[in-house]
């Protein structure tokens, strides 16, 4: 090709530096709950979730299908709210008789949090909020199979990905915000009215 060794070395060095900068901007880790392996290090779901919550400075958004018996998580979320973090939670609960217990639980444990539900269009009528994610300040996000339950935090086999930095946390938060602004997600008021 006629390229000199110095030219090829320069290309490789430039590519290595670019890859290093990208890696420094975004870090991805495996999150795991369940039987551990001595061969592959990982952090437990509850440990990671509590770290995200305690590190949140201004904004925290969680999505979950089910929530119960995750006392440490609820305490941490309440503490975040009390220190001024804007806590939002998307629940798999539409206003109605079946949702009152879950909503009442959230209201009792997270009185300062803003709760949302999915106002399903006809196409999605039978759909569920199956997404389980947490994003803090648009800087870090956890995408996981784990709901906010005691079993998911301690007994189930759950897997997730923790993304720190890069544009993924910002994109996730922007997506959730856009679903609110377009009224796909609606605030779940205490009287179930929207």
N, C-alpha and C positions, 0 to 999 in steps of 0.2 A: 504493500500500500504506500510505501515511501515515507511512513511516519517514523520519526526518529525515536530512539528509546526515551530521550528526555520528554518528548511530546506525549508519549503514552504514559510515562510516569506522572506527568502533570495532570493528565485526564483522570488517572486513577486516584491521585491525591485529592483532586477537586471533588470527585464523586464521594470519596470517603469522608471528606469534611462536610459535604451536604447531608449525607446520611447521618452523620454524627449530630448535626444541628437538628434534623428532624426528630431523631431519637431523644434529644434533650428536651424538645418541646412537648412530646407526648410519650407517656409511659403506660404500658398495658400490663396488667397482672391477672393471673388466674385467681379466682376466689372459690373456695370449696367448703362445703359442710358435709360431713359423713365420714366414712372410714378413710383414714389418712394413709399415705404412702411415705415411707422413709426416703424414697427416691426422688420425689417431686415436691418441692416446698410450695406451700400455698397458705393463704390466710383464710380464716373462717368468716362466713357471711356476717354474723353478728359483730365480730371484731371490726370488720371493714365498715359496716354500716354505722356503728357507733363512732368510728373515727371521722367519717364524712360529716355526721351530724355535729360532732363537737368542734370540727374545724370550720363549719359554715360561718361566714361573717355577715352576710346580708340576705341571702335567698336560698331556700331549700324547697325542692319539689319532689314528692314521692308519688309513685303510682303503685297500686296493689289491687289484687283481686279479692283477697281475704285478709283480715287483721284480727288477731286475738292472742292473748297470753304471751305477748312480746313485751313484758313489763320494762326491761332495760331500755328498749327502743322508745317506748312511750315516755319514759322519764327523760331520756335524752332530748326527744323532740320538744317536750314541754320546757325544758331548761333552755333550749335554743330559742324558743318563742319568747321566753322571759328576758333573754339578753338582747332582744331586738331583731332576731332573724325572722324574716317573713317566711313562714312555713305554710306550704300548700300541699294538699293530699288529694289525689284522684282515687276515688273508691269505685268498686263494682257495686254500686248501690244506686238505684233510681229512687226518687221519692215514692214512698208507698208504705204499706203496713209491714212488709217483710224487711224493710231496711231500718226500721226504727231502732232496733237493738244495737246494730252496728254503729249507726250514726250517734246514738246516745252514748255509746262507749267512747267514741272519738270526742264528742263534745265534753264528756266528763274528764277525760284525760288530757285533751289538747284544746282548752277553751279559746286560745288565741289563734289557732290554725284556721286557714280557709279551706273548706272542703268542697270538692267538685264531684260532679257525676257526668256521665256521657249521655247527652241528649241525642239518642239514636235516631237517625233518619230511617225511612222505610227499608232501604236496602240493608241496613245493619240491625234491623229490629230485634233479631234473636241473638245478636252478637254480645260478647262479654268483654269487660276490661280485663284482659289477660296479661297485659304488660306489667312487668315488675321492674321498676327502675328508680333510682335516686340520683338527683343532680344538685350540686351545691355551687352557687355563685357562678355558674357557667364555666367552672374550672376543673371539676372532677365529677365523674358519673359512674354509677354501678348499674350494670344491666345484668339481671339475675333470674334464675328460675324460682327464687325464694319469695314467698309472700311474707307479710309481717305477722308471722305466727311463731309461737314457741317451738313447734315441731320443725319449722323451716330453719330456725336459728340453732337448734340443738340436735335434732334426731333424724331429719330427712337427709337424703343424698341430694344436695343442691349444688349447682355450678353457676358461676357468674364471671363477668369480666369487669375489672376496675380500670377506668381510663382516666389518667391524670394529665392535664394539659392538652394541647392540640385543639382542634376545632370541634371534636365530637361532643364534649359537654355543652358547648355554646349552642351547637345545632339542636341538641335534644331540648334544652331549655327554650330556645326560640320556637321550636315546633309546638311544645306544650303551650307556650304563650299565644301562639297563633290560633291554636284550637280554642283557647278561651276568648280571644278577640273576635273570632268568627262564630262564637256561641255554640260550637260543637260540644265544648265542655262548659257546664253551667255551675254557678255556685250553688251549693247545697245549703240553703238557709235553714234555720232552726225549725221553721214551720213547714218545711218542704215546698215552699212556694218559690217560683223563680220569677 
